[in-house]
Amino acid sequence: MRKIRVLVVDDSVVIRRMVTDILAAAPSIAVVDAAADGATALAAIPRVEPDLLVLDVDMPDMNGVAVLAEVRRVHATLPVILLSPLTERAAATTLRALSLGAADYVTRPVLTLDMETVKAQLAAQLLPKIHGLHRTEPLRPAAARPDEPPLVVPRTPLAPVGVVAIGASTGGPNALTGLFAELPASMPVPVVVVQHMPPMYTRLLADRLSSSCPLSFHEARDGDVLEPGHVWIAPGDRHLRLVRDGAAVRIVLDDGPPENSCRPSVDVLFRSAAATHGAASLAVVLTGMGQDGLRGCEALHRSGGSILVQDRDSAAVWGMPGAVAAAGLAQAVLPLRQIAGEIVRRVAAHPGTTND
C-alpha cells in the first residue's frame, strides 16, 4: 500500500525532529521532507509532492497563515494540519488559518514533561488526524456518485422545530462559518453547537463567527437561557446539556467523563435536546472524525426529532456524518451549501415555534 507522504514544517529543531520521528515510526506514513521555515516549505512542495502538510502556525518571518495562503493559491486541495501552541495569540492565528482552508490542528506540546510522554501525547493527536484526512480517492465536486443516488429531502409535512443542535469536529470551523453565513439574523429558534476544540479556542470561535455571520454568538455559560436568534457554542473541555426550567430551557455545563474521547461531546448535547425538545429537535451533524453524535442521534430518532447530515463530498472527514447516515438515522444527506436552506425551510414551516 502506498504510504501517506507528509511534509513537516516547524522552526523548532526539537519539535520538527519529534514530529518527524513520530511519523517515520508509523508504517503507513513517509516523511518526504522537513522544513524550518515557510519559504523552504513552499519551495519543497512541488519537488517532494506531499499528500499532506504538517505546519507550525507560529513561525517568524512567514507564519502559518502566510504559508497557508500561498499553499491554497497554488495547491488548492493539499490537506494541512496545523501545529498550534496553547496561547491566545496562536489560537487566534490558528482560527484564521482554519478559515483559509487548513483541515485541522493539533496542540503543540509544551516541553516541560519527559520527552517520551510529550511524544506519546503528540502522536495520539496527530496520527489519527493524518489517517482521517488522507483520502484514498480524489476529491470530487459535491455531486451524486454513480452508485449513490442523491437522497431527496422528503416534502412531507414537517414537525415544528424548537431548537437546532449542531455537532462538528475536523473541518468544523470552516463548515460552521459557511453554514451560519447563510442563516438569517431573524432565526426564530435558538441554536446550540458542539465543536471539538480546547478551551480558549471556543471563545475565539464565537467571537470570529460574530464578526462574520448575522446571528448573535456566545461561548456558553452555565445557566444561560436559550433565546431565538442566538447561537451558543459549548466551551472547550465542558459538556453542554439542555435542561427544562419551567417555561425556559437552560444550559448546564459539567466536567463529566469524556464520551467518544471528547469533552464537549455531541452525544451529550443531542441526548439532552431529545429530552428537552423531543420531536421539536433538529440535529445537524457536520464534518468530523469518529462517531461522536451517533448515540445522540439514536436518542433523537427515538424521540421523533429530525436529523440532517453533511454529505461525503463536502465534508473534510465523513466519519461523524457518515456514521449517522450509515445507521439510517438521517432524514437528509446534503452538501454543506444546502444545509442552511433546509434548516430555514424546516424552521419556517411552523412560524411562531418557540422552545416549547
C-alpha positions in Angstrom: 0.0 0.0 0.0 1.3 3.4 -0.9 2.4 5.4 2.1 1.0 8.8 3.0 3.6 11.4 2.0 4.0 14.1 4.7 6.0 17.4 4.7 6.8 18.7 8.2 7.3 22.5 8.7 8.3 23.9 12.1 11.0 26.4 13.1 11.8 24.5 16.3 14.5 21.8 15.8 13.2 19.9 18.8 9.5 19.8 17.6 10.5 19.2 14.0 12.6 16.2 15.0 9.9 14.9 17.3 7.1 15.1 14.7 9.4 13.5 12.1 10.3 10.7 14.4 6.6 10.1 15.3 5.6 9.9 11.6 8.6 7.9 10.5 7.7 5.2 13.0 4.2 4.9 11.5 4.2 2.1 8.8 1.7 3.9 6.7 3.5 7.3 6.6 6.6 8.5 4.9 8.2 11.9 5.8 9.3 13.2 2.5 10.9 16.4 3.8 11.2 18.7 6.9 11.5 22.4 6.6 12.5 25.0 9.2 10.6 28.0 7.6 7.7 28.8 5.3 9.8 29.8 2.2 11.7 26.5 2.3 8.5 24.5 2.7 6.8 26.3 -0.3 9.9 25.5 -2.5 9.8 21.9 -1.4 6.1 21.2 -2.2 6.5 20.8 -6.0 9.7 18.8 -5.5 8.5 16.2 -3.0 4.8 16.2 -3.8 3.4 15.6 -0.3 -0.1 14.2 0.3 -0.4 16.3 3.5 1.4 19.2 5.2 2.0 19.5 9.0 2.5 23.2 9.5 3.6 25.2 12.6 1.3 28.3 12.8 3.7 30.4 14.9 6.9 30.9 12.9 9.0 34.1 12.4 9.1 35.9 9.1 6.4 33.9 7.4 3.9 32.5 9.8 1.5 29.6 9.2 -1.3 31.9 7.8 1.0 33.4 5.2 2.3 29.9 4.2 -1.2 28.5 4.1 -2.5 31.4 1.9 0.3 30.6 -0.6 -0.4 26.9 -0.4 -4.0 27.4 -1.1 -3.2 29.7 -4.1 -1.0 27.1 -5.8 -2.1 23.7 -4.2 -5.8 24.2 -3.6 -6.6 20.7 -2.3 -3.5 19.8 -0.3 -4.6 18.9 3.3 -2.9 20.9 6.0 -2.8 20.1 9.8 -1.6 22.9 12.0 0.7 22.7 15.0 -0.6 25.3 17.4 0.7 26.4 20.8 -1.9 26.8 23.6 -1.7 30.6 23.7 -4.4 33.1 22.9 -2.3 34.7 20.1 -1.6 31.3 18.5 -5.2 30.2 18.9 -6.4 33.4 17.0 -3.8 32.6 14.3 -5.0 29.0 14.1 -8.6 30.0 13.6 -7.5 32.4 10.9 -5.6 29.6 9.2 -8.6 27.3 9.5 -10.8 29.9 7.8 -8.3 29.9 4.9 -8.7 26.2 4.5 -6.5 24.3 6.9 -8.2 21.0 7.7 -7.4 20.6 11.3 -4.9 21.3 14.1 -3.1 19.7 17.0 -1.8 21.5 20.1 1.9 21.9 20.0 3.4 20.2 23.1 4.9 22.2 26.0 8.3 20.7 26.6 8.0 20.5 30.4 7.3 16.8 30.8 9.7 14.0 29.9 10.2 13.7 26.2 8.6 10.2 25.8 5.4 11.5 27.5 5.3 14.6 25.3 6.0 12.4 22.2 3.2 10.0 23.1 0.7 12.8 23.6 1.6 14.4 20.3 1.4 11.1 18.5 -2.1 10.4 20.0 -3.3 13.7 18.5 -1.5 13.7 15.2 -1.6 10.2 13.8 -5.4 9.7 13.8 -5.9 13.1 12.1 -3.4 12.3 9.3 -5.1 9.0 8.6 -8.6 10.6 8.8 -7.7 13.3 6.4 -5.9 11.2 3.8 -8.4 10.3 1.2 -7.9 7.1 -0.8 -9.8 8.7 -3.7 -9.6 12.1 -5.3 -11.8 14.9 -4.2 -14.9 15.3 -6.3 -17.4 18.1 -6.7 -20.4 17.7 -4.4 -22.5 15.7 -6.8 -24.0 12.2 -6.7 -21.8 9.2 -7.2 -22.8 6.7 -9.9 -23.6 4.1 -7.3 -25.1 6.5 -4.8 -28.2 8.3 -6.0 -29.0 11.6 -4.3 -31.1 11.5 -1.2 -34.2 13.5 -1.9 -35.4 15.6 1.0 -39.0 14.5 1.7 -41.6 17.2 1.2 -44.0 15.6 3.7 -45.4 17.7 6.5 -42.6 18.9 8.8 -42.6 18.8 12.6 -42.3 22.1 14.5 -38.7 23.0 15.4 -37.8 24.4 18.8 -34.1 24.1 18.8 -31.3 23.4 16.3 -28.4 21.3 17.7 -25.2 21.1 15.7 -22.2 18.8 16.1 -18.8 19.2 14.3 -15.2 18.2 14.6 -12.4 18.1 12.0 -13.1 20.8 9.4 -15.9 22.1 11.6 -14.8 25.8 11.9 -15.0 26.3 8.1 -18.2 24.3 7.8 -19.8 26.4 10.6 -18.7 29.6 9.0 -20.3 28.6 5.7 -23.5 27.4 7.3 -24.0 30.4 9.6 -23.3 32.9 6.8 -26.5 31.6 5.2 -28.8 31.6 8.2 -30.8 34.8 8.9 -30.4 37.0 11.9 -34.2 36.6 12.4 -33.9 32.8 13.2 -37.0 32.2 15.4 -35.3 29.4 17.3 -32.1 29.0 19.3 -29.0 27.1 18.0 -26.6 25.2 20.2 -23.2 23.9 18.9 -20.6 21.4 20.0 -17.4 21.8 18.1 -14.5 19.7 19.3 -12.0 22.3 20.5 -9.9 23.1 23.6 -10.7 26.0 26.0 -9.9 29.4 24.7 -10.4 28.3 21.1 -14.2 28.1 21.5 -14.4 31.6 22.8 -12.4 32.9 19.9 -14.5 30.8 17.5 -17.7 32.5 18.9 -16.0 35.9 18.5 -15.0 35.1 14.9 -18.4 33.9 13.9 -20.0 37.0 15.5 -17.8 39.2 13.3 -18.8 37.5 10.0 -22.3 36.0 10.4 -25.7 37.5 11.0 -26.7 35.7 14.3 -25.5 36.5 17.8 -22.9 34.0 19.0 -21.8 33.2 22.6 -19.4 30.8 24.3 -22.0 29.1 26.5 -22.0 29.8 30.3 -23.6 27.7 32.9 -27.3 28.8 33.4 -27.7 30.7 30.1 -31.3 30.7 28.9 -31.9 29.8 25.2 -33.3 32.6 23.1 -34.3 32.7 19.4 -31.7 34.3 17.1 -28.8 33.3 19.3 -26.1 30.6 19.0 -24.3 29.0 21.9 -21.0 27.2 21.5 -20.0 24.7 24.1 -16.8 25.8 25.8 -13.7 23.6 25.4 -13.4 20.8 28.0 -17.0 21.2 29.2 -20.0 19.1 28.3 -23.1 21.1 27.4 -26.6 19.8 28.3 -30.0 21.4 27.9 -32.4 21.3 30.8 -36.0 22.5 31.3 -36.6 25.2 33.9 -40.3 26.0 33.9 -41.1 27.6 30.5 -37.4 28.2 29.8 -34.6 25.9 28.6 -31.2 26.5 30.3 -27.7 25.4 29.5 -25.9 23.3 32.1 -22.1 22.8 31.8 -20.3 19.9 33.5 -17.0 18.1 33.8 -18.3 14.6 33.3 -16.2 11.9 31.8 -15.4 12.3 28.1 -17.6 10.5 25.7 -16.0 9.1 22.5 -12.8 10.6 23.9 -14.5 14.0 23.6 -15.4 16.8 26.0 -17.6 18.5 24.9 -19.4 15.6 23.3 -22.0 15.9 20.6 -23.8 12.8 22.1 -24.3 14.7 25.4 -25.9 17.7 23.6 -28.1 15.6 21.4 -29.4 13.4 24.2 -30.3 16.5 26.2 -32.1 18.0 23.1 -34.1 14.8 22.8 -35.1 15.1 26.5 -36.0 18.8 26.4 -37.5 19.2 22.9 -38.3 15.7 21.7 -39.8 15.8 18.2 -39.2 19.6 18.1 -35.4 18.9 17.9 -33.5 19.4 14.7 -30.0 18.0 14.8 -27.3 18.7 12.2 -24.1 16.6 12.0 -21.2 18.2 10.1 -17.7 17.0 9.2 -15.6 15.2 11.7 -13.7 12.1 12.6 -15.1 9.3 14.7 -18.7 8.6 15.7 -19.5 11.3 18.2 -23.1 12.2 17.7 -24.3 8.7 16.6 -25.7 7.6 20.0 -27.3 11.1 20.5 -28.9 10.8 17.1 -30.3 7.4 18.1 -31.9 9.2 21.1 -33.2 12.0 18.9 -34.6 9.5 16.4 -36.5 7.6 19.2 -38.0 10.9 20.4 -39.2 11.8 16.9 -36.6 14.5 16.2 -35.2 15.3 12.8 -31.6 14.8 11.7 -29.6 16.3 8.8 -26.0 15.3 7.9 -23.4 16.8 5.7 -22.6 14.7 2.6 -19.3 12.8 1.9 -18.0 15.1 -0.8 -18.4 18.4 1.0 -17.0 17.1 4.4 -13.3 17.2 5.2 -13.9 13.9 7.0 -17.1 11.9 6.7 -16.7 10.0 10.0 -19.3 11.6 12.2 -21.9 12.3 9.5 -21.1 9.1 7.7 -21.8 7.0 10.9 -25.2 8.6 11.3 -26.1 8.2 7.6 -24.9 4.5 7.6 -27.2 3.9 10.6 -30.2 5.1 8.6 -30.9 7.9 11.1 -30.6 10.9 8.7 -33.7 12.4 7.1 -31.4 14.1 4.6 -27.8 13.9 3.5 -26.9 17.2 1.9 -23.9 19.2 0.6 -22.9 21.9 3.1 -24.2 24.6 0.8 -27.7 23.2 1.0 -27.9 22.7 4.8 -28.7 26.2 5.8 -31.6 26.4 3.3 -33.0 23.1 4.6 -32.8 24.4 8.2 -34.6 27.6 7.3 -37.3 25.6 5.4 -37.9 23.3 8.4 -38.0 26.2 10.9 -40.2 28.3 8.7 -42.7 25.5 8.3 -44.2 26.4 11.7 -43.8 30.1 12.2 -44.1 31.1 15.8 -42.5 27.9 17.1 -40.5 28.6 20.3 -38.6 26.4 22.8 -41.8 24.6 23.6 
